[in-house]
Amino acid sequence: MFFIHFKQLYRFKQFTVQDGLPQNTIKSLVQTRDGYLWIATLAGLARFDGVRFTVFNRSNTPEMTSDSCVTMTEDVEDGLWIGTEDGLLNFRNHRFTAYPAGPGGLAHKNVRTVRAARAGGVWIGTEDGLDHLNRGIFTHYTTKDGLQANNIR
């Protein structure tokens, strides 16, 4: 009788601004179904392909009105949703679309959290309640609708 012992080797690699990240403080991570790793920071958004980072921020992406990316989720249709301190962004088919606060849109510009809904659309937690975006229509919920607080994290 003999035994074979396999020693597992773990390899850790730390990525920083020297490697191409816009900032070292990471607020959110999402690996999308196409294999990219998306990194949200307070200095912009980065997409990592396994070799290099591509940075998206106000200087190179007109749809971004804030570099402060704080939350992300991928929806059931492979769209990436990014919550910023100045609204909501969607990345789909290699293009960004901005969803700012205002009439018919987000109730508040400061997005705290965003999560994909199983039936489609996204839920967006803001400083002024909960928004649901589905098929281009926003529905807004506050304490008047039964929420315990309007500041959703």
DOZAGU-152577 format. One record per residue: residue number from 1; residue in one letter; x, z, y negated of N, C-alpha, C in turn. Coordinates in steps of 0.001 Angstrom, whole numbers. Example, Ala and Ser with C-alpha at 12.3 -4.5 7.8 and 13.67 -1.06 7.14 Angstrom:
BEGIN
1, a, 13190, 7800, 5690, 12300, 7800, 4500, 13200, 7800, 3300
2, s, 12850, 7080, 2250, 13670, 7140, 1060, 12900, 7870, -30
This chain:
BEGIN
1, m, 835, 0, 1164, 0, 0, 0, 886, 0, -1234
2, f, 505, -796, -2225, 1268, -810, -3462, 291, -875, -4642
3, f, 793, -480, -5770, -3, -466, -6993, 664, -1363, -8036
4, i, -170, -2042, -8762, 324, -2824, -9884, -182, -2157, -11151
5, h, 701, -1874, -12021, 328, -1235, -13276, 508, -2247, -14400
6, f, -573, -2527, -15096, -507, -3431, -16242, -443, -2592, -17506
7, k, 557, -2850, -18260, 687, -2151, -19534, 44, -3019, -20613
8, q, -961, -2474, -21282, -1612, -3219, -22348, -808, -3072, -23632
9, l, -595, -4180, -24252, 119, -4178, -25512, -863, -4485, -26633
10, y, -859, -3644, -27613, -1716, -3852, -28775, -845, -4250, -29949
11, r, -1325, -5218, -30665, -573, -5706, -31800, -1428, -5546, -33050
12, f, -883, -4880, -34025, -1587, -4655, -35272, -888, -5425, -36380
13, k, -1686, -6066, -37210, -1154, -6779, -38368, -1966, -6348, -39574
14, q, -1295, -5916, -40594, -1955, -5514, -41826, -1837, -6647, -42829
15, f, -2986, -7005, -43438, -3009, -8036, -44468, -3255, -7371, -45811
16, t, -2550, -7850, -46823, -2658, -7291, -48168, -2713, -8439, -49181
17, v, -2662, -8085, -50448, -2639, -9114, -51493, -1419, -10019, -51347
18, q, -332, -9522, -50785, 855, -10355, -50583, 584, -11480, -49577
19, d, -417, -11278, -48721, -779, -12302, -47734, -1878, -13236, -48228
20, g, -2468, -12913, -49394, -3496, -13787, -49950, -4842, -13145, -50207
21, l, -5011, -11880, -49852, -6263, -11196, -50178, -6374, -11015, -51693
22, p, -7594, -11068, -52241, -7723, -10861, -53678, -7519, -9407, -54094
23, q, -7704, -8480, -53168, -7533, -7052, -53429, -7349, -6345, -52093
24, n, -6701, -5197, -52095, -6474, -4460, -50847, -7656, -3595, -50420
25, t, -8584, -3305, -51325, -9751, -2498, -50970, -10859, -3405, -50464
26, i, -11222, -3230, -49205, -12235, -4058, -48553, -13579, -3334, -48607
27, k, -14610, -4022, -49104, -15945, -3445, -49190, -16819, -3843, -48000
28, s, -16604, -5038, -47439, -17439, -5514, -46340, -16697, -6605, -45579
29, l, -16968, -6682, -44274, -16389, -7712, -43405, -17495, -8351, -42576
30, v, -17437, -9668, -42413, -18360, -10372, -41526, -17601, -11502, -40864
31, q, -17666, -11569, -39527, -17149, -12752, -38845, -18350, -13632, -38535
32, t, -18376, -14808, -39140, -19505, -15712, -38963, -19375, -16480, -37656
33, r, -20481, -17046, -37219, -20507, -17733, -35931, -19566, -18933, -35862
34, d, -19158, -19458, -37006, -18202, -20567, -37000, -16751, -20092, -36870
35, g, -16554, -18766, -36750, -15228, -18219, -36486, -14476, -17681, -37682
36, y, -14959, -17925, -38883, -14279, -17412, -40074, -14531, -15914, -40229
37, l, -13529, -15224, -40759, -13686, -13830, -41153, -13818, -13813, -42664
38, w, -14938, -13281, -43159, -15197, -13185, -44596, -14931, -11753, -45026
39, i, -14240, -11604, -46144, -13832, -10297, -46647, -14324, -10159, -48081
40, a, -15146, -9133, -48324, -15656, -8863, -49671, -14788, -7795, -50314
41, t, -14343, -8066, -51530, -13560, -7098, -52294, -14125, -7035, -53716
42, l, -13650, -6092, -54491, -14083, -5982, -55883, -13373, -6988, -56794
43, a, -12480, -7799, -56206, -11775, -8831, -56967, -12085, -10226, -56429
44, g, -13144, -10357, -55659, -13543, -11654, -55134, -13782, -11627, -53638
45, l, -14065, -12792, -53124, -14403, -12995, -51723, -13285, -13797, -51079
46, a, -12928, -13470, -49850, -11899, -14227, -49140, -12439, -14680, -47795
47, r, -12037, -15877, -47383, -12369, -16406, -46061, -11059, -16611, -45312
48, f, -10977, -16021, -44120, -9746, -16080, -43326, -9999, -16943, -42103
49, d, -9156, -17947, -41905, -9309, -18867, -40773, -8386, -18531, -39607
50, g, -7712, -17398, -39684, -6770, -17003, -38648, -5331, -17239, -39052
51, v, -5139, -18041, -40093, -3801, -18353, -40582, -3666, -18006, -42060
52, r, -4648, -18449, -42869, -4549, -18249, -44317, -5885, -17824, -44904
53, f, -5799, -17270, -46101, -6969, -16839, -46841, -7334, -17892, -47889
54, t, -8624, -18140, -48038, -9158, -18928, -49141, -9950, -17962, -49996
55, v, -9623, -17875, -51275, -10258, -16912, -52168, -11303, -17616, -53032
56, f, -12456, -16968, -53160, -13525, -17432, -54032, -13752, -16346, -55074
57, n, -13697, -16728, -56347, -13946, -15785, -57432, -14464, -16560, -58647
58, r, -14643, -15855, -59755, -15203, -16500, -60954, -14346, -17649, -61469
59, s, -13053, -17592, -61228, -12181, -18639, -61765, -12287, -19957, -61006
60, n, -12739, -19933, -59759, -12813, -21191, -58997, -14192, -21469, -58387
61, t, -15148, -20573, -58595, -16484, -20745, -58041, -17509, -20463, -59139
62, p, -18042, -21501, -59782, -18934, -21308, -60933, -20184, -20474, -60624
63, e, -20645, -20496, -59390, -21846, -19735, -59029, -21616, -18230, -59035
64, m, -20371, -17814, -58963, -20046, -16388, -58978, -19931, -15911, -60421
65, t, -20804, -15007, -60806, -20735, -14443, -62151, -20083, -13064, -62143
66, s, -19737, -12597, -60952, -19019, -11328, -60802, -18048, -11452, -59637
67, d, -16868, -10888, -59798, -15905, -10844, -58693, -16164, -9673, -57758
68, s, -17020, -8751, -58170, -17292, -7533, -57389, -18265, -7819, -56254
69, c, -17718, -8182, -55106, -18514, -8440, -53897, -18544, -7152, -53079
70, v, -19739, -6664, -52770, -19831, -5341, -52160, -20465, -5325, -50777
71, t, -21214, -6364, -50404, -21911, -6355, -49121, -22148, -7783, -48653
72, m, -22233, -7984, -47333, -22461, -9322, -46775, -23236, -9225, -45467
73, t, -23906, -10318, -45137, -24552, -10464, -43839, -24709, -11950, -43541
74, e, -24768, -12293, -42271, -25051, -13673, -41868, -26483, -13721, -41368
75, d, -27247, -14725, -41817, -28644, -14817, -41395, -28782, -15615, -40102
76, v, -30004, -15745, -39611, -30248, -16416, -38333, -30009, -17921, -38409
77, e, -29892, -18463, -39611, -29651, -19897, -39793, -28211, -20180, -40227
78, d, -27304, -19255, -39960, -25875, -19394, -40249, -25529, -19413, -41727
79, g, -26365, -18848, -42556, -26046, -18707, -43969, -25418, -17349, -44210
80, l, -24405, -17301, -45043, -23759, -16045, -45397, -24321, -15584, -46733
81, w, -24789, -14340, -46785, -25349, -13743, -47997, -24364, -12711, -48517
82, i, -24077, -12788, -49808, -23105, -11903, -50435, -23780, -11180, -51591
83, g, -23762, -9860, -51546, -24291, -9062, -52639, -23170, -8690, -53583
84, t, -23411, -8911, -54883, -22408, -8607, -55894, -23002, -7638, -56916
85, e, -22198, -7243, -57864, -22686, -6382, -58934, -23447, -7177, -59993
86, d, -23591, -8495, -59773, -24323, -9321, -60722, -25249, -10309, -60018
87, g, -25774, -9935, -58859, -26734, -10790, -58174, -26386, -11059, -56724
88, l, -27073, -12028, -56183, -26968, -12384, -54774, -26460, -13810, -54664
89, l, -25553, -14040, -53722, -25024, -15378, -53447, -25329, -15758, -52010
90, n, -25493, -17051, -51794, -25640, -17578, -50445, -24609, -18687, -50259
91, f, -23922, -18665, -49107, -22983, -19729, -48768, -23532, -20428, -47532
92, r, -23916, -21675, -47721, -24493, -22467, -46632, -24061, -23919, -46826
93, n, -23695, -24561, -45736, -23259, -25968, -45790, -22144, -26191, -46814
94, h, -21203, -25257, -46860, -20013, -25344, -47709, -20320, -25285, -49206
95, r, -21471, -24691, -49563, -21847, -24573, -50971, -22399, -23185, -51259
96, f, -22113, -22696, -52464, -22670, -21431, -52927, -23937, -21694, -53737
97, t, -24923, -20808, -53567, -26124, -20805, -54391, -26284, -19396, -54931
98, a, -26532, -19284, -56237, -26693, -17977, -56877, -28178, -17632, -56996
99, y, -28484, -16356, -56764, -29829, -15807, -56940, -29707, -14642, -57919
100, p, -29859, -14911, -59204, -29689, -13855, -60204, -30938, -12985, -60328
101, a, -30810, -11898, -61057, -31951, -11042, -61368, -32764, -11687, -62474
102, g, -34053, -11429, -62444, -34924, -11957, -63481, -36278, -12301, -62921
103, p, -37168, -12785, -63752, -38520, -13125, -63305, -38507, -14101, -62128
104, g, -39196, -13742, -61077, -39245, -14574, -59881, -38037, -14442, -58981
105, g, -37072, -13613, -59378, -35849, -13426, -58595, -35640, -11972, -58238
106, l, -34404, -11583, -58143, -34058, -10192, -57855, -34616, -9264, -58924
107, a, -35020, -8071, -58506, -35529, -7088, -59465, -34394, -6480, -60289
108, h, -33208, -6380, -59706, -32057, -5807, -60403, -30811, -6553, -59969
109, k, -29880, -6766, -60888, -28685, -7564, -60600, -27682, -6872, -59689
110, n, -27661, -5529, -59670, -26661, -4807, -58889, -27134, -4660, -57448
111, v, -26644, -5547, -56582, -27010, -5530, -55164, -26137, -4512, -54457
112, r, -26778, -3574, -53761, -26048, -2522, -53041, -25865, -2849, -51565
113, t, -26862, -3506, -50963, -26788, -3860, -49545, -27643, -5097, -49303
114, v, -27267, -5880, -48322, -28049, -7046, -47920, -27983, -7140, -46397
115, r, -29147, -7356, -45779, -29236, -7452, -44322, -30160, -8586, -43941
116, a, -29784, -9307, -42901, -30610, -10408, -42412, -31840, -9858, -41705
117, a, -32974, -10512, -41919, -34207, -10162, -41224, -34298, -11002, -39953
118, r, -34717, -10408, -38864, -34792, -11139, -37590, -35723, -12335, -37661
119, a, -36795, -12197, -38425, -37781, -13273, -38528, -37417, -14295, -39600
120, g, -36257, -14139, -40210, -35822, -15050, -41270, -35798, -14354, -42611
121, g, -34999, -14861, -43501, -34862, -14254, -44813, -33893, -13092, -44796
122, v, -33815, -12405, -45933, -32918, -11267, -46065, -33600, -10146, -46834
123, w, -33163, -8924, -46544, -33564, -7728, -47277, -32418, -7362, -48200
124, i, -32752, -7050, -49452, -31740, -6773, -50456, -32033, -5429, -51105
125, g, -31115, -4489, -50971, -31244, -3190, -51624, -30551, -3238, -52968
126, t, -31268, -2846, -54028, -30714, -2881, -55374, -30864, -1512, -56030
127, e, -30458, -1417, -57275, -30627, -180, -58027, -32072, 42, -58468
128, d, -32920, -987, -58263, -34317, -852, -58662, -35263, -1222, -57530
129, g, -34942, -792, -56320, -35855, -1005, -55205, -35320, -1958, -54157
130, l, -36243, -2406, -53334, -35934, -3247, -52188, -36581, -4605, -52388
131, d, -35800, -5663, -52240, -36318, -7026, -52342, -36251, -7688, -50976
132, h, -37224, -8530, -50714, -37204, -9364, -49514, -37262, -10811, -49974
133, l, -36295, -11610, -49564, -36257, -13030, -49896, -36516, -13805, -48623
134, n, -37595, -14576, -48620, -37924, -15388, -47460, -38518, -16708, -47938
135, r, -37903, -17799, -47509, -38339, -19152, -47871, -38438, -19344, -49377
136, g, -37464, -18768, -50084, -37379, -18954, -51520, -38265, -18046, -52355
137, i, -38986, -17125, -51727, -39896, -16242, -52451, -39407, -14797, -52342
138, f, -39279, -14146, -53508, -38889, -12744, -53561, -40136, -11858, -53556
139, t, -40093, -10805, -52750, -41107, -9752, -52792, -40370, -8465, -53106
140, h, -40875, -7701, -54073, -40200, -6502, -54564, -40979, -5255, -54160
141, y, -40252, -4231, -53666, -40857, -2960, -53262, -40157, -1821, -54007
142, t, -40948, -844, -54464, -40414, 322, -55179, -41099, 1579, -54664
143, t, -40892, 2682, -55367, -41555, 3941, -54986, -43072, 3791, -55042
144, k, -43569, 2895, -55872, -45019, 2649, -55931, -45552, 2093, -54615
145, d, -44663, 1472, -53835, -45040, 909, -52544, -44717, 1832, -51370
146, g, -44194, 3029, -51679, -43897, 3992, -50631, -42440, 4297, -50394
147, l, -41528, 3623, -51102, -40115, 3974, -50968, -39878, 5382, -51508
148, q, -38966, 6112, -50910, -38654, 7457, -51393, -37850, 7424, -52681
149, a, -37088, 6369, -52893, -36280, 6217, -54105, -36113, 4736, -54396
150, n, -35878, 4407, -55655, -35677, 3000, -56020, -34238, 2554, -55872
151, n, -33287, 3487, -55874, -31877, 3138, -55757, -31513, 3029, -54279
152, i, -31511, 1800, -53770, -31289, 1553, -52342, -29813, 1305, -52084
153, r, -29258, 2039, -51165, -27849, 1838, -50784, -27834, 1318, -49399
